[in-house]
């Protein structure tokens, strides 16, 4: 069934729960015409059975399902560049303090080629490593001083553009001080099954400079911790083209510092690569938002003297973004104002027409948020 005609959605972020034709449920979040966006997608237009919970505002969802319902975390994936995002509904025993791990991928099936992931430790001896010059100061000089095999991943203008921040391929034992520094900073990516550094460099030429959907080209930092997390969550891809040849494996680092081996076994087809940069960019943006909330939650909890969960924080963050607050200082002020007003049984909307806010219409988001917070503090007083 179609869903665009039945649901009217404003520019605010909304959440809903869909039932697919296979009987499974999906959480869906989006801004603007969420229903129309789903109808325009070939997969969802054919697979939607019905709305279990029609799209509602984040505040209405929190009132219906609890202020820290894990589904509210899905709002962190929403931005102006995507019509909607979807995720499998968390299990009833899902920890509300944990984020939704990954989005639903309609192109992934049990038959989709994927990497084989396993917790493992690299063997003793030299390991082929791609090191991030942007995260390791003076990397070219330090590699030269160490005398280990090495080769810059870029040549010509690319190497000139990046200078000392360019990535380097090398082979060294993990006991080497530089290797230990790279591992501790999650500034490297390991390879297994590699014959030569020069051969690996040629193999990765399609993985190091990628084209965005708007036609522009960017250098891709394969050593970035976000890419390690992407591989662990999305072994079926998409991944950069030619990242692994048959029989090769990646050594990726978990946030805890533990290693995980991601292997492409001999005889298996490559993992899909179409659309990688766009979906990974969205993933990386969400990761940055979660890092911001990881700092904001304890700060707000201490300021207000109440325990704030991920769902509450994600909702306040997304509502602040929907209202035009963008800088971190503005976001944290708007989030505190929202929490204070709700603790008093009201909302920040009640302050929108106050003379102080009307006078701030053309001010920066930081100053507008400051005025809003001052009103909220005066309205609510001390939260007990």
N, C-alpha and C positions, 0 to 999 in steps of 0.2 A: 504494500500500500504506500501511497505517497504521504508525505508528512508536511510539505510546505504550506498547503492550504489550511491545515487544521490548527497550526500553531503560530501565534503572532509573537515575535521576539523583538525587543528593543535593542539599543546599542549596548546595553549592559551585558556582562557575561552571564550566561544561563547554563544550568545543568539539567540533564534529563536522563532517563533510563529507557533504552530500547530493547525490545524483544526481536531477535532475528528469526528467520524462517527455520533455522536448525534448532530452535528452542533455547539458545543461549542469550544471555543478557549483556548489553554493552552500556557503559556510562558514556555520555556524549556531552561535551562542553563547547561553547562557541559564543561569538558575539554577532550582532546584527541578525540577519535572517537565517538562523540556525536550521530551521526546517527546510528552507529553500536550498541551502548548501548541501544538505543530505540528499535531497531529491536530484541535485545536479551530479552527484557522484554515481557512476554506473553500478558499483557494487552495492551501495546502500539502497539505491532506488529499487533494486531487484530483491534484496534480502530483508528489508524491514518488514516485520510482521505487524507490530503495533508499538505504541508508547506504553510502557509500564508506568512510568512517571513522566508526564509531559514536561517540557522545559520550563523551569522556574528560575527566579533570581537566586543568587547565592544565599541571600538572607532567608528567603523562603525555604530553600533546601535545608539550611542549618536548623530552621525552626521545625521542619518536618522530620529530619533524620538525626539531629543532634549537632551541637556546635563544632565537634571534632570528627564528624563522619569522614572516613578516608577519601570519599569521593571528592571532597572539596579540594584536595590536592591537585585534582585534574585541572583546576582553574589556572594553575601556574603555567600550563602548557599553552594557554590562549594568548594570542597577540593579534595585531591588526593584519598580519600577513596570511593567516589561515582562517578559513571559514568555520572549521570545527576540528576537534580532536576526539578520539574515542579510545576507551580502554576497557578491558575485561573488568567486571565488577569484582572488587576484593572479596575474599572469603569472609564468612562471618567472624572468624577468629583473627582477622587481619589486625595488626598492631596499628592503632590510629596515629602513633608517633612516627610511623614509617611511611615514606612516600610511595605512591603508585609506581612500580618499577619501570614499566614500559607501556607504550601506546599499542593499541590494536593495529595490526598490519593486515589489511584485507588481501594483500598479494602473497602472503606466506601460507603455505600448505605443508602437510607432513612430508610431501615429496620435494619441497624446495631445498636445493643444495645448501649445506651449512657447514660451518667449522665445528670440529669436535673439541669440546672444552673439558679440561680436567685439571684439578689442583695438582701441581707438581713443582719440583724444584729443578732448576737447570743443573746439569752435570758439572763436575769439576773440570777446570780447564778453560781455555779461551772461549768466550761467547761472542757471537756476532751481535753488535749493538748499534742501533741508530740513536745518536745523541743529539739533544736539542741545544744548539748554540745560543738560542735566545734565553735559555734558562741556566746555562753553565758559563760563567764569565771566562773570557779568554780561552775558549775551547780549542781553537786551532793551535795556539801556542802550547797549550798543555799537552795536546796529543803529540805534537812534534817533539816536545821534551821527553815524553814517555818512551818514544821509539817504537810504539806499537803500529801494526798495519792500520792504515787510515786512508779515507778518500772522501772528499766533499761531495755531498749528494747533488750539488748544483754546479754548473759550469757557466762561463760567459756572463751575460747581463744579469742572470738570476743570482749568481754568486756575488757579483758586484753590488746588486741592489741590497742584498741581505748582509753582506760583510761578515763580521764575526758571529752574527746571529744565524748563519746558515747551518743546516743539520749536517752531521758527519757520520759516516759509517766507519766502524772500527772493530777490531777483535782484541779482547782483553779478558782476563779472569775477573770474576766479580769481587775478588779480594783486592783488586787495584783500588787505591784511594779515589781516583776519578770515577770509577764504576760505582763505588759505594756512594759517592756524592750524588751521582745520577739516579741511582735507585732510591735513595732517601728522598730526593726531590721529585720522584716520579717524572724524570726528564729523559727517559730513554725507552726504547722498544727493542725487544730481543728477537732474533731470528734463528731458526734451526733448519738444517737441511740446505744450507747455502754453500755453494762451491767456491765462489770468489766474490770479493767485495765489488769488483768492477762489474761482474755479472749481475749482482743484486742491484747495483746502481742502475744498470740498463733496464732491469725488470721494473723498477719503481718509477720510471720516468713518467708513467701515466698516473701515478698516485700522488705526486708531489705538487703538481700545479693543476687545479681543477677549475672547471667553468661553472659559474652560477647560472641560474635560470634566466637572469637578465642579460647574459652574454659576457659578463666581465669574468676575468680570470683572477684567481687568488692562489697564493702558496698555502698548502695544507700542512699543518704541524702534526705529523703522525705521532709524535712523542707526547702530545698533550694528554694529561690525565683523563680528560673527557673522552678521548678516543679509546683509551683502555676500558673505560666503563661502557662505552658503546658496544665494543666487541663482546664483552661479557654478557650484556643484555640482548644483543642482536646477532647471534652467531649465524643466522640466515641472511644477514645483511639488511640493506645494501652496504657494501664496503667499496673502497676505492678500487678501480680497475687494476688488475695485475698485482694486487697486493701480495698474493701467495701463489707460487707454482705448485704443481702436484708434489706431494711428499714433503712440503715445507710446513713450518709451524711458526707461530708467534709466541713470544713470552710476554704476557701482559701483567701489569701490576694492579692488584686490588688496593683500595684505599688503606687497608691495614698494612700494606707492604708485602703481603704474601704473593707468590707467583702463581700464575695460571697459564697452562699451555693451550693454545688454540691451533688445532691441526687441520690441514687439508690433506686427507689421505690420498695415496696414489690411486689413480683410476677414477677419482670423483671429479665432477665438473666444477668449474669455478663458482664462487658465490656471486650472486647478482650484484650489479653495480649501478644500474640506472637510478638516477634521482638521489644518489647518496648525499651530495653536498647540501642539498636543501633540507633533507630530513635531519641530517646531523647538525646543521646550524641551529635548527629549532631545538634539538636536544641540548646543545651546548648553552643556548639562552636559558632554557629551563634550569639547567644545572647552576648557572649563575644566580638565578632567582632563589633557588634553594639555599645556596651559600649565604645570600643576603638574609634569608629568614633564619638561618642557623645563628647568625649574629643578633638578629632583631628579637627573637623569641626570649632569650634570657634577659636582654636589656629591658624589654617591655614588662616581662614578668616581675623583675626587680622594681621597676618604676611604679607599677600598679599594685604590687603586693598580692597578685593572683597568679595562678598557674595557667599559662596560655599554651594551647596545643597547636599542632601543625595545621589542623583544619581551620581553626580560628584565624591563625596568622595568614594562611593562604587566602582565605576569603577577604580579610581586611586589605591585604596587598592588592588582590585583583580588583576590588572595588575602588581602591585609591587610583590604580592605573586607569580604570574606566572613567574616572572623574577628572583625569588630566594631570595627575601628579606623577612625576617621572624621576626627579633626582632623589637619591637615597635619603637625604635629610628631609625632603618633603614627604616621602613615603612613610618614614618612621613617625613623623608628626601626625599625619593623617591616620595612620593605623592606631596610634595611641588615642586620638580623638574618638575614633569609631568605637574602640573598646570601652572607653570611659562612658560614652553616651549609652551604649547597650547595657553596661552594668547598672545604669540608672533607669533602664526600661525605655530608652528612647533611641534615636538614630541621629547621625550627623545631618540628615535631611532637614531636621527640625531647626538647624542653625543657618540654613542656606539663605534665608531672607533677612537675617540680622543685619543692621546697618553696617556693622564692622566687616561683614563678608561682602556686601554690595560694594563697599568702598574699595575692596581688594580685587575686583573683577579683572583689572588689567595688570595686576602685580604678578611677580614670578610665582611659580608653584611653591617654592620654599616659603615665601612670605604669606601666601594664601593659607598654606598648611599651618603656619605659625599662628595666624589669626584664628583659624578654626580650632586649634588646640587650646588657645587661651580661652575661647568661649566655652569649650567643652570642660576645661578645668573649673571655670567659674560656675558652670551649670551643674556639674556633678559634685564638685567638692571632693572630699577624700573617700576613696573606695574602701569599704570595710567588708 
